[in-house]
Amino acid sequence: MSSTFPLIPRIETGSVTGQPDFTKIPRFAGPATFASLPTPGEVSDIEVAVVGVPYDAGVSFRPGARFGPAHIRNASKLLRPYNPEGDAWPFQSQQVADFGDMGVNPYNIDDAITSIETGMRGVLERAKKLLVLGGDHSIALPALRALHAVHGPIAVVHFDAHLDTWDTYFNASILHGTPFRRAAEEGLLDQEACLHIGTRGGLYGLGDMDDDRALGFATVRCEEIELAGVHGAVEKLHARVGTRPVYVSVDIDVLDPAFAPGTGTPESGGMTSRELLTMLRALKTLNVVGADIVEVSPAYDHADITGIAAAHVGYEILSAIAPNADLSAFRTR
């Protein structure tokens, strides 16, 4: 009796290899990649690399985000080829491949950040853009370093309950509350074009906002989204960023804990899933070169609520990156 499994039947559209043909294989039996997508060994000319970074040594409260990439991938099995709200084919109009997880040092922050940067630079030798599955938010710093080497100063659109521009915590300079201060200090950011969206909750003092503005960030707090609506926030986003290269960083705690309980530092009064996904669709006209989804901590999740939200965040980001394509004749279940 043969011990090998049959090859997974995949949908081919032109030169792009996409999801499995789910008329021939059930979704729950598909590969354990994001949205059951191919690995880099199966394809060439990769447009977007999905990369997991199971690392959470930089957290300041509840741990567990090291298990985030696997949780997001598992929740992504139900994602389908066509996104009607975004009018996009995220997996069929561009080649997306899942590069798997980076294995980094869980005991030494400096060593971990260095190896993540090295790994990201290697991925960018094969793919044009990154979608990073975290992991805690400190991984945004090495991702920005790698992307800056290709694109120069980058505009950051940062969805988060928190600013993440603090200086140090217990004398540690790199942790999940500091990546964008370090990035600004290193000259990685376009300081005329960075924007926080969805921030809320208490601060350590008035100086936090002053420091944040000095680092080049504008802010759309959740209260402003409530008063001016999502479309008002989108207008501010477009005016702020323009045509610059953009890195989209989504801390899942930007969502209210009702929509994302599985995270390390939850804050009440956050965005709804629908509000966040609507805003991500507005990225379509921007020059997005990379993105991350971070701070998913499955130990605190219930019924995969947070994992499902994170998977759909990735879906909308890939849809926004995807080129316009008429694949209306393409159908699969």
N, C-alpha and C positions, 0 to 999 in steps of 0.2 A: 504493500500500500504506500502510495506517495505521501511524503510528509510536507509537501509544498502546497501553498494556497494559490488559487487562480489569481491572475492579475486583476487589479481593480479597473473596471471599465470606466473610463473618464470621457467627459464631453470635450470635443475639440471644436473650436471655432476659429478658423483661419490658423494662425500660428500659435494660438493660445490654448493651453491645456488647463481646464478648469476643474470644477467639482466632479465627483463621480456621477455616473448616470444613475440617479436614484430610482429609475424605473427598473433597474437590474440589481440593485443592492440596497437594502434598507438603511436609512440614515443612521440608526443606532449601531450598525455594523461597519460603518465607514472608518477610515483611518483617524488616528487621534491627533491630527493636525488641526489648525484653525480652519473652521468651515469645511473640514475634510479635503483641504487643498493639497496639491502636490508638494513634494520636497525639492530642494534645489538639484538633487541628483536626477530627477525625472524631467527637468525642463531646462530651457536656455533663454537668453534675452529677458531676464527678470526685471520687471518694472518696480515691484514692491516686495520687500522682504519682511515677513513677519518673524520676529525674534523674541523668544521668551528670556526673561532675566529673573530667575527665582531667587531673589535676594531681598532680605529685610533687616540687615544689621544696622540700618540707619533710622529705625523707628524710635519714637519717643514715648509711645503709649502701648497700644495693643499690638503684638506681633502677629505673624501668620501670612504676610503678603508673599512670602517665598513660595507659597502654594497657589498663588494667584494665576500664573500662566496656565497651569493644568486645568484649573477651575473654569477659566474663560474659554479655553479650547473645548472642554466638555460641553459647556453651555452653547457653543457655536454650531453644534451639529444640525440645528434646525434652520440655519440661515439658507436662504434660497437665492437662485441666480439673479433674479430681476428685482430691483428695488423701485416700486412704483412711486413712492413719495419723492425719491431723489431722481427718478427717471434715469436710472443707471444700471449697468451690468458690471458690478464691481469685480467679478471673478472671470468674466468672459471677454471683456473689452481690453483687459490688460493682464499681463502675466504676473500673478501673485504666487509666491512660494513660501512655505513655512520652514525656516531654517532650524527649528528646534530651540532648545534651551542652551544658554551659556552656563557653564559650570564655573562659578567664581568663589573666591575665598569667603566663607561665612564668618570668619573670626577677625579679619583685618580689613578695615574699611578702605584705607589707602590702596592696598593691594587689589581689592575688589574693583574699585573705581578705575584703576589703571587697566586692569584686564578687560573690563567692560568696554572701555574706550578702544583698546586694541582690537577686540572682537568686532565692534561696530565698524571700525575702519576696514576690517577684512570683509565684512558683509557688503559694504558700499563699493567694494571692488567688483562685486557680482550683480548688485542691484542698485537702482537709481534712488529709491526712497525706502524709508524705514517705518514699520509699525511695530512698536516695542510693547510687549506685554510684561508688566511688572507684577511683583516687585514693589519696593517702596520708592518714594519720589526722588531719592538721591540719584537714581539711575538716569534722570534727565540730564545731569551734568555731563557724564561721559558721552551720552548721545549727542548733545549739543557740541561738544568738542569735536567729535568725528564729523558731524555735518558742517561745522564751521570751516574745517579743512577743505571742504569741497565748495561751499557756497559763500564763504565770508560771513559778515554779520547777519544774524538771523532775528526775525521778529518772532516773539513767543506769544501765542494765544493760550492762556493758562486758565483752564476751568478747574476751580478748587474752592473749597470753603475757606482756605487759609492762604496767606500771602506767599509763604515759602521764600521770603527774602530776609529772614532773620540772620543774625551774624553767627553766633555759636550757641551750643547747649552743652553744659558740663565740659566746656573747653573743646568740644569737638566741632570742627569747622565744616565737615561734610556729613550731613544727615538729611532726613527727608524734609526738614523745615528750612534748609539753607541753599538748595541748588541754584536758585536764580540770582541770589546775591553773588555766589561764587562765579556764576557765568557772566554776570555784569562786570565784576572785577577783572575777569580774564579777557574782556573785550569780545566776548562771543556774541553779544546781543546788539541788535539795532535799537538803540535806546530812544529812538523817536517813534517806535512802532509796537512796543510790547503792551499787553493788556491782560489784566485779570478779569475773569467773569465768574460770578456766583459766590464771591466771598461774603462772609457773614460771621456773626459771633464776636466774642470779646477779643481784645488785644491786650498786650502787656502795658501799653501806654500810647499817648498821642505821637510819640516819636516814631512808632512803627510805620505809620502812614507817611510821615515826612521822609524817612529813610527810603521807603518804597518808591516814592515819587522821584527822589534823587537818583535812584538806580534806573529810571527810565520807564516806569510802569504807570499806566492809567488803570482805572478800576471801574468795573460795573458790578456793584454789590447786588445781592439778591433783592434787597429792598427796592432798588431802582428797576429791576426786572418786573417786580410786582406792580410798580407805579406806571412805568413807561411801556411795559410789555416786551415780549421777545423781539418784535420787529424794531423797536427803538434800540435795543442792545445790538442787533444785527447791523443797523446803520452806523452805530458807533464803532463796531468791529471793522467794517469795511473802510470807513474814513481813516481809522487809525493805521491799518496795515497796508492798504494799497496793493502794490504789485511786488512787494518785497518777498524774499524767501521766508516761509513760515514754518515754525515748529508748533504743533498743536499738542498740548499736554493736558490730559484729562485725569485728574484725581477723582476717583469714583465717589469720594465724599462730597463733591459738588452737589450731588443729589441728596435730597432729604433722606434721613434714615428710614423713612417709610418705603423708599424705593431702592435703597442700598444699605441695608443693615450690616453687611459683611465688610466692614472697613475698620481701620485702626483708630481714627480720631473723628468720630461722627459729631456733626453739629446740626441741631434742629433748625428748621426754617429754610431748607434748601430747595433747589430746583426740582421739578418733576422730571420723570424720564422723558415725557413728551416735549417739554421745553428744551431739554438738552439736545435731543435728537433733531428738533427743528433748527436749533442754532447750528448744529454740525452740518446740516444740509446747506447752510449759507456759506460754507467754506468752498463751494464749487467754483467760485470765480477767483479764488486765491491761489497763490503759488505754494502749495503745501509740499514740503520736501521731507517731512518726517513727523511722527506723532508717537505718543505713548498713552497707555491706559494703565494706571498704577493704583496701588493701595487697596486692591481687592484681597480681603482676608477671609477665606472660606469658612474658617472655624466659627465665625460670627454670622454666617449667612443662614437664611431660612428658605427652604424650598427653591434654592438656586436663584433667588430674586436678584442678588447682586451680580452673580455670574451672567445671568441672562441680560441684565442691563449693560454690563461691560461688553459682552459679545455684540450687542446691537450698536454700541458706541463704535466698535471696530468696523462694523458693517457700514455705518454712515460715513466714517472717515474714508474707507476704501471707495465708497460710492462717490464721495466728493472728489477724490483723486482721479477716478476713472475718466478716461476720455469719452466724449460723446460717440456713441456707436448705435447704428440701427441693426439690432439683432432681434427685431420683432418676429421674425420667422422661427427663431429658436425657442423650443419649448422642452421642458422636462418637469417631472413631478417634484 
